Amino acid sequence: MNSDPIRLLVHGPSGRMGRALLRLVGADARFELVAAVSRSGSAIEGLAVPVFSATQFSRCPAFDLAIDFSLPDGFDAILAECVGRGAALVSGTT
């Protein structure tokens, strides 16, 4: 069994569900939060990982899994990035 943490990217970290996810992941050793991607790319208070704008996906570090809680218009970009990198995607976008 692999004991390395899952490298996680959170897409849409500033909304209610994104903030909850960040809190939960921070307390779970199974995950390593490597980046967050928000529409504006602005820093998120208390977040100790790089935050990128949606136009900067290519600058994001390697990740194994992206969890998407962005707005619907952000889904195509995160899907394309995951396909291109061979990363898994979980989407909570409605």
Backbone as JSON, one array per atom type, in Angstrom:
{
  "sequence": "MNSDPIRLLVHGPSGRMGRALLRLVGADARFELVAAVSRSGSAIEGLAVPVFSATQFSRCPAFDLAIDFSLPDGFDAILAECVGRGAALVSGTT",
  "N": [[0.84, -1.19, 0.0], [0.51, 2.23, -0.8], [1.97, 4.83, 0.98], [2.35, 7.46, 0.54], [1.12, 10.79, 0.61], [-1.86, 11.91, -1.07], [-1.55, 14.18, -3.64], [-3.13, 17.17, -3.77], [-5.21, 19.44, -5.53], [-7.22, 22.23, -5.14], [-9.97, 23.52, -6.69], [-11.69, 26.39, -6.87], [-11.59, 27.51, -4.2], [-12.57, 29.56, -2.56], [-15.27, 29.67, -2.02], [-18.1, 28.56, 0.0], [-18.12, 25.67, 0.19], [-15.57, 25.1, -0.83], [-13.92, 26.37, 1.09], [-14.59, 24.83, 3.34], [-13.6, 22.35, 2.51], [-10.84, 22.93, 2.37], [-10.29, 23.27, 5.11], [-10.82, 20.68, 6.09], [-9.01, 19.06, 4.64], [-6.59, 20.06, 5.5], [-6.33, 18.91, 7.97], [-5.93, 16.25, 7.56], [-3.82, 13.67, 7.1], [-3.65, 12.06, 4.88], [-3.68, 13.55, 2.64], [-1.96, 15.99, 0.66], [-2.06, 19.27, 0.29], [-1.41, 20.98, -2.54], [-1.89, 23.17, -4.17], [-4.14, 25.87, -4.91], [-6.8, 26.99, -6.96], [-8.32, 29.85, -8.0], [-10.88, 32.02, -9.23], [-10.0, 34.68, -9.36], [-7.38, 34.43, -8.51], [-6.39, 35.53, -6.26], [-4.78, 35.77, -3.06], [-5.65, 33.6, -0.38], [-6.78, 34.03, 2.8], [-4.87, 32.7, 5.4], [-4.12, 30.43, 4.04], [-1.6, 28.25, 3.24], [-0.49, 27.55, 0.79], [0.36, 27.86, -2.71], [-1.7, 30.06, -4.63], [-3.41, 30.15, -7.6], [-4.6, 31.82, -10.56], [-7.37, 31.02, -12.71], [-6.42, 31.14, -15.26], [-3.84, 30.36, -15.1], [-3.21, 27.64, -14.98], [-1.14, 26.08, -16.05], [1.06, 26.74, -14.54], [0.7, 25.52, -12.13], [1.75, 23.25, -9.57], [2.6, 19.71, -9.79], [-0.15, 17.45, -9.44], [-2.26, 14.9, -8.02], [-4.96, 14.67, -7.78], [-7.78, 16.67, -8.4], [-10.13, 18.65, -6.82], [-13.15, 20.05, -7.5], [-14.93, 22.85, -6.79], [-15.86, 25.02, -8.1], [-17.47, 27.64, -10.03], [-19.94, 26.85, -12.57], [-18.92, 27.73, -15.09], [-16.21, 27.34, -14.88], [-15.64, 24.69, -15.12], [-14.87, 23.34, -17.57], [-12.19, 24.09, -17.98], [-10.78, 23.0, -15.75], [-11.33, 20.31, -16.13], [-10.05, 19.83, -18.62], [-7.4, 20.33, -17.86], [-6.96, 18.29, -15.99], [-7.31, 15.99, -17.6], [-5.21, 16.38, -19.41], [-3.02, 16.12, -17.7], [-3.34, 13.64, -16.65], [-4.61, 13.34, -14.22], [-6.89, 12.7, -11.51], [-10.33, 13.75, -11.16], [-12.73, 15.25, -9.11], [-15.88, 16.55, -9.08], [-17.84, 19.04, -7.67], [-19.43, 20.9, -8.69], [-22.43, 22.52, -9.47]],
  "CA": [[0.0, 0.0, 0.0], [1.25, 3.46, -0.92], [1.75, 5.69, 2.12], [2.53, 8.85, 0.15], [-0.16, 11.5, 0.57], [-2.42, 12.29, -2.37], [-1.31, 15.6, -3.91], [-4.47, 17.7, -4.05], [-5.45, 20.8, -5.98], [-8.61, 22.64, -4.91], [-10.43, 24.49, -7.69], [-12.85, 27.05, -6.26], [-11.37, 27.44, -2.77], [-13.07, 30.68, -1.77], [-16.69, 29.51, -1.69], [-18.41, 27.85, 1.25], [-17.66, 24.28, 0.14], [-14.13, 25.13, -0.99], [-13.31, 26.68, 2.39], [-14.76, 23.64, 4.2], [-12.65, 21.35, 2.02], [-9.5, 23.33, 2.8], [-10.18, 22.98, 6.54], [-10.77, 19.23, 6.28], [-7.79, 18.52, 4.06], [-5.47, 20.48, 6.33], [-6.26, 18.06, 9.16], [-5.92, 14.85, 7.12], [-2.48, 13.32, 6.62], [-3.73, 11.32, 3.61], [-3.63, 14.51, 1.54], [-1.03, 17.11, 0.66], [-2.62, 20.35, -0.5], [-0.28, 21.55, -3.27], [-2.26, 24.44, -4.8], [-5.55, 26.23, -5.05], [-7.06, 27.79, -8.15], [-9.54, 30.64, -7.86], [-11.16, 32.84, -10.4], [-9.16, 35.88, -9.35], [-6.01, 34.11, -8.2], [-5.96, 36.29, -5.1], [-4.41, 34.98, -1.89], [-6.74, 33.25, 0.52], [-6.27, 34.2, 4.15], [-4.54, 31.51, 6.17], [-3.79, 29.3, 3.17], [-0.15, 28.2, 3.11], [-0.11, 26.97, -0.49], [0.19, 28.85, -3.77], [-3.03, 30.25, -5.23], [-3.28, 30.54, -9.0], [-5.85, 32.15, -11.23], [-7.79, 29.97, -13.64], [-5.64, 31.25, -16.51], [-2.46, 29.98, -14.8], [-3.12, 26.22, -14.68], [0.16, 25.51, -16.44], [2.03, 27.05, -13.5], [0.39, 24.74, -10.93], [2.62, 22.08, -9.38], [1.99, 18.4, -10.08], [-1.17, 17.0, -8.5], [-2.87, 13.6, -8.33], [-6.42, 14.8, -7.71], [-8.35, 18.0, -8.28], [-11.52, 18.7, -6.36], [-13.71, 21.25, -8.12], [-16.13, 23.49, -6.26], [-15.93, 26.31, -8.78], [-18.72, 27.92, -10.73], [-20.04, 25.99, -13.77], [-18.1, 28.16, -16.22], [-14.83, 26.93, -14.67], [-15.5, 23.23, -15.2], [-14.15, 22.88, -18.77], [-10.75, 24.31, -17.82], [-10.21, 22.02, -14.81], [-11.42, 19.01, -16.78], [-8.98, 19.75, -19.62], [-6.12, 20.25, -17.16], [-6.85, 16.94, -15.41], [-7.1, 15.04, -18.7], [-3.86, 16.59, -19.92], [-2.02, 15.68, -16.72], [-3.65, 12.29, -16.19], [-5.02, 13.44, -12.82], [-8.3, 12.44, -11.22], [-11.17, 14.93, -10.91], [-14.02, 15.13, -8.43], [-16.54, 17.82, -9.27], [-19.03, 19.34, -6.87], [-20.08, 22.01, -9.37], [-23.83, 22.23, -9.83]],
  "C": [[0.88, 1.25, 0.0], [0.94, 4.37, 0.27], [1.98, 7.16, 1.79], [1.17, 9.54, 0.14], [-0.58, 11.8, -0.87], [-2.21, 13.79, -2.54], [-2.6, 16.19, -4.47], [-4.43, 19.15, -4.5], [-6.92, 21.09, -5.74], [-8.94, 23.75, -5.9], [-11.72, 25.1, -7.16], [-12.74, 27.09, -4.74], [-12.03, 28.53, -1.94], [-14.56, 30.6, -1.44], [-16.87, 28.71, -0.42], [-17.88, 26.42, 1.24], [-16.14, 24.22, -0.04], [-13.42, 25.41, 0.31], [-13.44, 25.5, 3.34], [-13.77, 22.55, 3.8], [-11.23, 21.68, 2.47], [-9.28, 23.02, 4.28], [-10.01, 21.48, 6.77], [-9.46, 18.63, 5.79], [-6.58, 18.87, 4.93], [-5.28, 19.6, 7.56], [-6.15, 16.57, 8.82], [-4.59, 14.51, 6.46], [-2.49, 12.53, 5.31], [-3.57, 12.23, 2.41], [-2.53, 15.53, 1.76], [-1.62, 18.17, -0.26], [-1.47, 21.07, -1.2], [-0.6, 22.89, -3.92], [-3.76, 24.63, -4.73], [-5.68, 27.1, -6.29], [-8.38, 28.51, -7.95], [-9.71, 31.51, -9.09], [-10.22, 34.03, -10.47], [-7.7, 35.58, -9.12], [-5.49, 34.85, -6.98], [-5.68, 35.36, -3.92], [-5.64, 34.74, -1.02], [-6.17, 33.25, 1.93], [-6.04, 32.87, 4.85], [-4.15, 30.3, 5.34], [-2.3, 29.32, 2.87], [0.31, 27.49, 1.84], [-0.3, 28.04, -1.56], [-1.24, 28.86, -4.31], [-2.81, 30.81, -6.62], [-4.63, 30.99, -9.53], [-6.16, 31.05, -12.24], [-7.03, 30.03, -14.96], [-4.19, 30.78, -16.32], [-2.31, 28.49, -14.49], [-1.75, 25.64, -14.99], [1.24, 25.77, -15.4], [1.81, 26.23, -12.23], [1.36, 23.57, -10.8], [1.87, 20.79, -9.71], [0.96, 18.06, -9.0], [-1.75, 15.68, -8.98], [-4.37, 13.71, -8.5], [-6.79, 16.26, -7.62], [-9.78, 17.85, -7.79], [-12.05, 20.06, -6.76], [-14.98, 21.68, -7.42], [-16.24, 24.89, -6.85], [-17.33, 26.54, -9.33], [-18.75, 27.08, -12.01], [-19.15, 26.43, -14.93], [-16.62, 27.82, -16.04], [-14.58, 25.46, -14.9], [-14.65, 22.78, -16.39], [-12.64, 23.01, -18.6], [-10.13, 23.28, -16.87], [-10.28, 20.62, -15.4], [-10.29, 18.83, -17.79], [-7.62, 19.61, -18.95], [-5.91, 18.85, -16.57], [-6.6, 15.89, -16.49], [-5.67, 15.16, -19.21], [-2.78, 16.06, -18.99], [-2.23, 14.24, -16.27], [-4.02, 12.26, -14.72], [-6.51, 13.15, -12.68], [-9.03, 13.75, -10.93], [-12.44, 14.51, -10.18], [-14.67, 16.49, -8.54], [-17.77, 17.94, -8.4], [-19.77, 20.53, -7.47], [-21.49, 21.63, -9.76], [-24.22, 22.97, -11.09]]
}
